[in-house]
């Protein structure tokens, strides 16, 4: 029984997404985009060259290519958007962090061009802002379920084989025993006391992308997008709150940590007009 009608709509949505991905594959083929000599290859090009007609776990190359491409887009777009919104919201409530980030951009990039990928390594404060945002508001507050392949003891608790565990990332990353003033937005902590703590799952006090072999496969891509997009936002625009009020920082309960109310802010250009063309 499908009392709520969810299964029907999920199947309908899946068919529509499959048709979209089919169109991408056809577009590549008709446009000759599988050309091995093409200088710039996109994700589907790379997947196709790796698979080359292979069959994995009973799925053909096209199915694997479509599923992986859709997974990268669907899993990456929502989580990236959520993190950017939280980051801007936190900075608007702490204007000195916003000012400090823009001063860093002016010092290393200037105002006569846009931010590009080569600038990111020098923008250490903006990297700290992204890390602090991921600490306070991980895109997925709970990890994906993990099933124990064998019994083990964790923190004095006997966990039998076959148990499924879900890690509360939000709680871990706000543990006052690890993070002083855990509810305070302090990017500086990642330049001082926690400068060696990484977000890629190597430190168990900060795991916004999970940890181990089954951590998020798009971690590097996500961080690259967050650093570059956040830098461009802060470089190109000045942000302020409506009537100089505070931004509501309450969230919702769900697979992704979405802000409960839309972010409303005043935006003004801070670069020369010709740079926006």
C-alpha positions as CSV (number, residue, x, y, z in Angstrom):
1,X,0.0,0.0,0.0
2,X,1.1,3.5,-0.8
3,X,-1.2,5.6,1.4
4,X,0.6,8.8,1.1
5,X,1.3,8.4,-2.6
6,X,5.0,8.9,-2.1
7,X,6.1,5.8,-3.9
8,X,4.1,6.8,-7.0
9,X,5.7,10.3,-7.1
10,X,9.2,8.9,-6.4
11,X,8.9,6.5,-9.4
12,X,7.6,9.3,-11.6
13,X,10.5,11.6,-10.5
14,X,13.0,8.7,-11.1
15,X,11.7,8.3,-14.7
16,X,12.0,12.0,-15.4
17,X,15.6,12.1,-14.1
18,X,16.5,9.1,-16.1
19,X,15.1,10.8,-19.2
20,X,17.2,13.9,-18.5
21,X,20.3,11.8,-18.1
22,X,19.5,9.9,-21.3
23,X,19.4,13.3,-23.0
24,X,22.8,14.2,-21.7
25,X,24.3,10.9,-23.1
26,X,22.6,11.3,-26.4
27,X,23.8,14.9,-26.6
28,X,27.4,13.8,-26.1
29,X,27.1,11.1,-28.8
30,X,25.4,13.3,-31.4
31,X,27.8,16.1,-30.8
32,X,30.8,13.9,-31.1
33,X,31.7,14.6,-27.5
34,X,33.1,11.2,-26.9
35,X,36.1,12.2,-29.1
36,X,39.2,10.9,-27.4
37,X,41.2,13.8,-28.7
38,X,38.9,16.5,-27.2
39,X,41.0,18.8,-25.0
40,X,38.3,19.6,-22.4
41,X,36.5,16.5,-21.1
42,X,33.5,16.7,-18.7
43,X,32.5,14.2,-16.1
44,X,30.5,12.1,-18.5
45,X,33.4,11.9,-20.9
46,X,35.7,10.7,-18.1
47,X,33.2,8.1,-16.9
48,X,32.6,6.8,-20.4
49,X,36.4,6.5,-21.1
50,X,36.8,4.6,-17.8
51,X,33.9,2.2,-18.3
52,X,34.1,1.6,-22.0
53,X,31.2,-0.8,-22.2
54,X,31.9,-2.5,-18.9
55,X,29.2,-4.2,-16.9
56,X,29.5,-3.9,-13.1
57,X,27.2,-5.8,-10.7
58,X,24.8,-6.4,-13.6
59,X,24.5,-2.7,-14.6
60,X,25.7,-1.6,-18.1
61,X,28.0,1.4,-18.6
62,X,25.3,3.8,-19.5
63,X,23.3,3.1,-16.3
64,X,26.4,3.5,-14.2
65,X,27.4,6.7,-16.0
66,X,23.9,8.2,-15.6
67,X,23.5,7.2,-11.9
68,X,26.9,8.5,-11.0
69,X,26.5,11.8,-12.8
70,X,23.0,12.4,-11.2
71,X,24.4,11.5,-7.8
72,X,27.1,14.1,-8.1
73,X,24.6,16.7,-9.1
74,X,21.8,15.9,-6.8
75,X,23.9,15.2,-3.7
76,X,26.3,18.1,-4.4
77,X,23.9,21.0,-5.3
78,X,21.6,20.9,-2.3
79,X,24.4,20.4,0.3
80,X,26.6,23.2,-1.3
81,X,23.7,25.6,-1.3
82,X,22.8,24.9,2.3
83,X,26.4,25.5,3.4
84,X,26.7,28.8,1.5
85,X,23.4,30.0,3.1
86,X,24.5,29.1,6.6
87,X,27.9,30.7,6.0
88,X,26.5,34.0,4.8
89,X,23.9,34.0,7.7
90,X,26.6,33.4,10.3
91,X,28.8,36.2,8.9
92,X,25.9,38.6,8.7
93,X,25.4,38.1,12.4
94,X,29.1,38.7,13.0
95,X,29.9,41.5,10.6
96,X,33.6,41.7,11.7
97,X,34.1,38.2,10.1
98,X,32.6,39.5,6.9
99,X,34.8,42.5,6.9
100,X,37.9,40.5,7.7
101,X,37.2,38.1,4.8
102,X,36.7,41.0,2.4
103,X,40.0,42.7,3.6
104,X,41.8,39.4,2.8
105,X,40.3,39.4,-0.7
106,X,41.3,43.0,-1.3
107,X,44.8,42.2,-0.1
108,X,45.4,39.1,-2.2
109,X,43.1,39.6,-5.2
110,X,42.4,43.4,-5.4
111,X,39.3,44.9,-7.0
112,X,40.4,45.0,-10.7
113,X,39.6,41.3,-11.4
114,X,37.5,38.4,-10.2
115,X,38.7,35.6,-7.9
116,X,40.0,32.5,-9.7
117,X,41.1,29.1,-8.6
118,X,44.8,30.0,-8.1
119,X,43.8,32.5,-5.4
120,X,42.2,30.0,-3.0
121,X,45.4,28.8,-1.4
122,X,46.1,32.4,-0.2
123,X,42.6,33.0,1.2
124,X,43.2,31.2,4.6
125,X,40.6,33.1,6.5
126,X,37.8,32.3,4.0
127,X,38.9,28.6,4.2
128,X,38.5,28.9,8.0
129,X,35.0,30.4,7.5
130,X,34.0,27.5,5.4
131,X,35.4,25.0,8.0
132,X,33.6,26.7,10.9
133,X,30.4,26.7,8.9
134,X,30.7,23.0,8.2
135,X,31.4,22.4,11.9
136,X,28.4,24.3,13.2
137,X,25.9,23.3,10.4
138,X,27.1,20.1,8.6
139,X,24.9,19.7,5.5
140,X,23.8,16.3,6.7
141,X,23.6,16.4,10.5
142,X,23.4,12.6,10.7
143,X,25.7,10.3,8.9
144,X,24.6,7.6,6.5
145,X,23.8,4.3,8.3
146,X,26.7,1.9,8.7
147,X,26.3,-1.8,9.5
148,X,28.9,-3.6,11.6
149,X,30.5,-6.5,9.8
150,X,31.7,-8.0,13.1
151,X,31.0,-7.4,16.8
152,X,33.1,-4.8,18.6
153,X,33.4,-2.6,21.7
154,X,32.9,1.2,21.4
155,X,33.3,3.4,24.5
156,X,32.6,0.4,26.8
157,X,29.5,-0.7,24.9
158,X,29.3,-4.1,23.3
159,X,27.9,-3.6,19.7
160,X,26.8,-6.9,18.1
161,X,27.5,-7.8,14.5
162,X,24.8,-6.5,12.1
163,X,24.0,-3.5,14.2
164,X,23.3,-0.4,12.1
165,X,24.9,2.8,13.5
166,X,24.0,6.4,12.6
167,X,26.6,9.0,13.8
168,X,25.3,12.3,15.2
169,X,27.7,14.6,13.4
170,X,26.0,17.8,14.6
171,X,26.4,16.7,18.3
172,X,30.0,15.6,17.9
173,X,31.0,18.9,16.2
174,X,29.5,20.9,19.0
175,X,30.9,18.9,21.9
176,X,32.1,21.5,24.5
177,X,34.8,19.0,25.6
178,X,36.5,19.4,22.2
179,X,35.3,22.8,21.0
180,X,35.4,25.8,23.3
181,X,32.2,27.9,23.0
182,X,30.8,25.4,20.4
183,X,27.8,27.5,19.6
184,X,29.8,30.6,18.8
185,X,30.9,31.3,15.2
186,X,34.7,31.7,15.5
187,X,36.5,31.0,12.2
188,X,39.8,32.1,14.0
189,X,39.8,28.8,15.8
190,X,40.9,27.1,12.6
191,X,43.9,29.4,12.3
192,X,44.9,29.0,16.0
193,X,43.9,26.2,18.4
194,X,42.4,23.9,15.7
195,X,44.5,24.9,12.7
196,X,45.6,21.2,12.2
197,X,42.0,19.8,12.3
198,X,41.0,18.9,8.8
199,X,37.4,18.5,7.4
200,X,38.2,15.4,5.3
201,X,37.5,12.8,8.0
202,X,41.0,12.5,9.4
203,X,39.9,13.9,12.7
204,X,36.9,12.4,14.4
205,X,35.9,15.7,16.1
206,X,35.1,17.2,12.7
207,X,33.5,14.9,10.0
208,X,31.1,16.8,7.9
209,X,31.8,14.5,5.0
210,X,32.1,11.3,7.0
211,X,35.2,9.3,7.5
212,X,37.0,6.3,6.1
213,X,36.6,4.5,2.8
214,X,32.9,5.2,2.7
215,X,33.1,8.9,3.3
216,X,31.6,11.3,0.8
217,X,33.3,10.7,-2.7
218,X,32.7,14.4,-3.6
219,X,34.6,15.9,-0.7
220,X,37.4,17.5,-2.8
221,X,34.9,18.8,-5.3
222,X,32.6,20.2,-2.6
223,X,35.4,22.0,-0.8
224,X,36.6,23.5,-4.1
225,X,33.2,24.7,-4.9
226,X,32.6,26.1,-1.5
227,X,35.9,28.0,-1.3
228,X,35.6,29.4,-4.8
229,X,31.9,30.4,-4.6
230,X,32.1,31.9,-1.2
231,X,35.2,33.9,-2.2
232,X,33.5,35.2,-5.3
233,X,30.3,36.2,-3.3
234,X,32.3,38.1,-0.7
235,X,34.6,39.7,-3.3
236,X,31.9,40.9,-5.7
237,X,29.2,42.0,-3.2
238,X,28.7,43.8,0.1
239,X,26.1,42.1,2.3
240,X,24.0,43.6,5.1
241,X,20.9,42.6,7.0
242,X,17.5,44.2,6.7
243,X,17.1,47.0,9.2
244,X,20.5,45.9,10.8
245,X,18.6,43.0,12.5
246,X,19.9,39.6,13.3
247,X,19.5,36.6,11.0
248,X,17.4,33.7,12.3
249,X,19.7,30.7,12.7
250,X,17.1,28.1,13.4
251,X,17.2,25.0,11.2
252,X,14.9,22.2,10.1
253,X,15.0,18.5,10.7
254,X,15.7,16.4,7.6
255,X,18.3,14.7,5.5
256,X,20.0,18.1,4.9
257,X,20.3,20.8,7.5
258,X,18.2,23.5,5.8
259,X,17.7,26.9,7.3
260,X,14.1,27.1,8.6
261,X,13.5,30.6,7.2
262,X,14.8,32.1,3.9
263,X,17.9,34.2,4.1
264,X,17.0,37.8,3.4
265,X,19.8,40.3,3.0
266,X,20.7,43.6,1.2
267,X,23.3,43.1,-1.6
268,X,25.3,45.8,-3.3
269,X,28.2,45.6,-5.8
270,X,31.7,46.4,-4.6
271,X,33.6,46.0,-7.9
272,X,33.8,48.0,-11.2
273,X,30.6,47.5,-13.3
274,X,32.5,46.0,-16.2
275,X,33.6,43.0,-14.1
276,X,30.0,41.8,-13.8
277,X,29.5,41.3,-17.5
